Amino acid sequence: MIKAVAVAIALAALVAGCGGGAKEAGPVPTAKQSHSSVTAGGSGTASGSTATGTPAPPLCEDDSTTVEVASQGGAAGTIMTTWRVTNTSASACRSFGYPGMDFHAATGSWLGVEVHRGGVDIINQTPASVVLDPGHSFYFVSLWGDVDTQNGPCTQFDRIKVTLPDNFASTRVDSKGCVDPGLVRVGPVTDVPPS
């Protein structure tokens, strides 16, 4: 009995010590990555081959894509950003699920925000696999609160880190603003820009 309690306490301590990154980021990526930067990532995974048995394209990764803000607007204490991810490699790549995000505080550290999936009509679609040919783009939408709330003051940031689904490495995008770390939502990747 005492041994079981000790194991339970050790397990709880281990789980508690694993915090600090983006939350609700989904399962650990299924393929070994060769990147030196490690962070929490997206969710889900497309199958390793197509229905006809041909190999699926590799995952879209930070070193074969560019991530940029396609559009941004705000109202009623919420910033809505449409992100464009473009395949810069010479071959097709695939993605499925929800990107991860984090914000770099102007004071010098990453905030470790809890990114929630969907939950608002504009980002509540069912995830679908996306295959990108070279030079083509997929999109996702993020929403975050930019006002003080009962949870605390809005935190100034100077960069955003975007982690594509099923990836360990992130792309850092220069951006300034204010974020409520508890009010960050993201929609799934899609091959059609949101209207």
N, C-alpha and C positions, 0 to 999 in steps of 0.2 A: 504494500500500500504506500509506504513512504517513498519507495523507488518510483512508483507511478506518479506521485505528486511532484517529485523532483524532476522527472522527465517532462511533465506538463509545464512546470515553471520554466525550465530551460527552453522548451519550444516556444512558449509565450514571449520570453525575452528575445529569442532569435527573430520571431516575427515582428516584434516591436522595433527591433534594431534595423529592419529592412526598409523603413520609411524614408522620406526625404525626396523622393522622386515624384513624377507625375502619377497620380492615383487613377484607378479604373482604366489603366492603359492596356489591359488585355493580357493574353498569354505571352509567355516568353517566346521570342521568335524561334521558328522551327529550323532555320538553316544557320550554320555557323558563319559569322561575318568576320571579315578581316580588318575591320576598322578599329582604331585605337580609342576612339571616344565611345563611352558606354553610357546609355541612358535608357529610361523606360520608353516603350514604343507603343504602336497601335494595337490592332486587334485582328483576330481571325487570320486565316491563311487560305489562299486558293490552293487547289490540289496541285500536286507535282506533275501531273500530265493531263492532257485533254481527254475527252471522251473517246477519241479515235486512237489513243495510245501515244500520240506524239508528245514529246516533252513540252511542258509549259514554259513560256519565257521566264527569265530570271526576275526576281523582285526589283522594283524600281527602288534605287538606293540614293543616298545623299551624293555620292560621287558620280552618278550618272543622270542627275536631274538638277534643275534649278528651281528654287522655291521663291515666289514673290507675291506681293500683295497685288491682286487684280483690281480690287475696289474696296472701299471702306466708308462707312457712314455711321452716324450715331443718333440716337433719340431716346428720351426717357431713361437715361442712365445706363444704356447698353450700347456697346460698340459692336457692329457687325462687320466682319472682314471676310471677303471672298479671296481665297488663296489659289494661285495657279502654280501647278507643278509641271514642268516641261521636261520631256525626255531628251537629254543632250547626247545620248550614246548613239552608236551606229546600228543598234539592234533594238527590237521591241523589248518592253519590260511590262510587268504586271503589278497590280496593287489590289487590295481588298480590305475594307474596314475603316477604322477611325484613326487619324493621326494623333500623336501625342503633342503636347505643347508645354512650355514653361516660359517664365518671364524673368529677366535679369533685373533685379532691383537697382535703381540708380545708386544705392549705397554700396553695391559691389558683390552681391551674392544672388544665386538663383533662388526663386521663391518656393519651388517644389509644389506647384499648384495641383489641385485635384481637378482633373479634366473630366467632365461628365459627358456621356454620349447621348446625343439627341435630346429629347425631352421638350422641345419647342417645335411647333409645326414646321418651320422652315428648314430644320435640320433633323427631322424625325423619319427620314426615309430608311428603308431596309437596305443594308449594304449589298452591293453587287460587285462582281469582279470587273476590273478595268484593265484592258491591255492597251498600252501606248506604243504606237509606232514612233520611230525617231522623229523628233521635231514636234510631236503632238503633245497635248496637255491634258491633265485631269484637274479637277477642282475640289475644294471642300470649303465649308463655311464654318467660321468660329464666331462665338458670341461671348462677350465678357462684360461684367459690370464695371463702370468707371466712376462710381460715386461712393461716398462713405455710407456704411450701413451699420446696423446694430452689431455686426461681427467685427467692426473696426474700420479704420480709415483706409481709403483707397491708397495703394502703394504705387509710387512712381517707378517706371521701368525705362530701360534704354535699349533693350534687345529682346527678341523673342526667339525661342528655340523650337523648331518644328521637327518632329520625329515621324517619318513615314511609317505606315502600318508594317508590322513584322520586322522592324529594323532596330538596331542598337544605336547607330550613329545618328546625329542630328545636324540640321542645317541651322545656322544662326542668321537671323534677319535683323538688320538695324531698324529700330522702330522706337518711338517715344510715346509715352502716355501714362495712364493711370489704370490699375487693375485691382479689382476685389478678388484675391486669390481663391475665394470660395465660390465665385460665380463665373466659372469658365466652362463653356460648352462647345462641343465640336460635332459636326455632322460627318457622315461617311464620304469617302472619295467617290466622285462621279465623273463620267466623261463628258457631261454636258454642263456648261456654266450655268449657275443659278440665275433665274430671271428676276 
